[in-house]
Amino acid sequence: MSRDNWNFRRSSFGRELIVLPALIACLFFAASPFATQKAKPTKDDIQMKKALEASEEKLIKILRDKDASALSAEISLKGVVPGTDSDRIPLEKVKDDLAHTGPIYCLFFDSECIQSTPANPKRMAVRDILLHAKSVKRQISVDKVDDTMLGDVTLFAVGKPEAGSRGEEFCHLVYILENSAWKIYTFESR
């Protein structure tokens, strides 16, 4: 090995020794509490989250009461997307489905209707999962995207043997703020 190659390798290795501690320091600082501090929630943020919690509690009552007409009033004016791979269903179609036990009605209220299709032999309606759980835990957050307020709600069924201590996620909803009221914009049930 020539002396030039040795000097190159040694100097390259020396640079790596300088860069490595700097990289470690950057990672340490990024993980520190000073780097991850968030601004305190404002009074409006707290009110928005409380309003979203009230909407979610209203949804739970609607499901327990099996009140399809009340559910139709909770849907966004833009319609709803029932799952990640689905197209948006216009509000009028959603109202019709809820009034005439269509597919949206089945997803929320009727397990037998869902299970009658070969693709979903074990899938349960959101209401039935809710009624069979000992309790329901909620994860709720509010965020502003562009000029639109969105609320994210995930429901977990607790008390089923196969569910862990946190519970098993059974319904994920995204709400949108319309005319000062939270409305269901997307939902996905498991």
N, C-alpha and C positions, 0 to 999 in steps of 0.2 A: 504494500500500500504506500502510495506516495505521500510525502509530507503535506502537499496541498489538500489531498482528500481527507487526511487526518484532521487538519485545521478546520476544514469545512464542517466535518461531522462534529467536532468538538464545539465549534461556535454555534452550530445549529442546535445541539443539545443544550448549550448554555441558554439560548433564547427560550427553549421550552421550559427550562427551570425558572425563568423569570415570568413567563406567561402563566404557568400553572398556579402559583400562589395568587396572582391577580385574579384569575378565574375563580378560585376558591373564595376569595374575599368578596367578589361580586355575588356569588351564589349565597354566601352567608348573609350579606346585607339584604338580599332580595327576600330571604326567608325570615328576616327579623320583624318584630312587631312594628317598627318604625316605617318599614317599607309598605306594609299592608294596611295602614290606618285608613279608614273610610270617614267621610264627613258624617257628622251626626244627622240622623233623620230629622227632617223638618216637621213642623206641626201638620202641614198638608200631607206629607208622606204617611204619618201615623194615622191621620183620618182616612186616607185612601185605603190603607191596609185594614183598618177596622171595618170600613164599608165593604171591602172584599170578603172579610170574615163573615159579616152578616149575610152577604149574598150566598156564600157557601153553606151557611147554616140553614138558610131558606131552601136551598137545593136539597139538603138532607131531609128536611121536613116534607118537601114535595115528593121525594122518592118514597119515603116511608108511607105517606098518605096515598101514594099511587095516583097523583093528580096530574094527568097529562095536560089539561088545559092550563094549569098554573105553570107547568114547565114551558109551554110554548111562549108564555110571556117573558121568560128568562133568556130566550135565544136572541142573539144579535140581529139587528136589522139587515146585516149583510149576509145572514144565513149562518150555517155551521159546517165545519169540516169534521166528519166522524171518523177520525183515524189519520195516520200519517200518509197512507197511500190513497186517500180518497179525494175526490173533487168536492168543492164547496157546494152545499145544497142550499138553494134559496129559501128564505124564511117561509114563503107560502107553501112550498113543498114540505118543509119540516112540520108546519102546522097541520097540513093534510095528513102526513104520516102519523102524527101524534093523535089526531082525531079518529083515524081509521085503522089503528093497530098496524101501521106500516113498519118498515125496517128500523126507523129511529125509535119508535115506540118500543119495539122488541129489545133494542140495545139497552134502553133505560129500565124497562119494566117487566119483560116477559122472557124468562129463560127457555121455556118450552118452545116458544116461537123461534128463538135463535138456534136451539139444538135440533130443530126440524130440518135444517140444511146440513148436507153431508160434510161441509167444510168446518162446521162448528159443533161437533157432537158433545163437547163437554163445557162449552163456553156458557157463562152465566150472565144474566142481566145485572146491571149496576145495583138495582134495588135489592135483588136476591142476595148478592154478596154482602150488601150493607146489613140486611136483616139477619144473616147467619153469623156475622162477626160479633164478638163480645163487646168490642168497642171500635171506634174509628179514630185514627190519628190523622192529623192534617199537616201539610207543609205548604205554607202560603208565602208568596212574595209579590211585590209590585215593582214594575219597572216602566220607564218611559223610553219608547223607541220612536225616534224622530219626534213628532208632536202627538203621538198616540200613547195613551196609558194602557198597559197590559197587566193583567193579574194572572199569576201562575198558581194553580191549586193542584196538589197531588193528595189523594186519599189512600190511606193504608188500612186494611182490615186486620184487626188484632184479635187473637183468641182462637184462630184456627191452628191446629197442630203443626201444619206444614209452614206456617208463617213464623218468622223469627220474632225476637222481642220487639223490633221496630214495627213489625207487621208486613203484610204483603201488599204491594201497590196494586190497586184494582181500578183506579180511575184517575186520569190526568186531564185537567181542564185548563184552557186558556180563556180568560175573560177579557173583554175590551170595554173601556169606559165610553158609554154612549149617552148623551143627554144627562150627564151627572149620575148615571146608574151603571153598575157592572152587568154585562150581558155575556152569555156563553158564546164564545167565538170558535173554539175547537174543543173536541173531547175525544178521548181514547180510553176504551175499557179493555181489560185483560180477560 
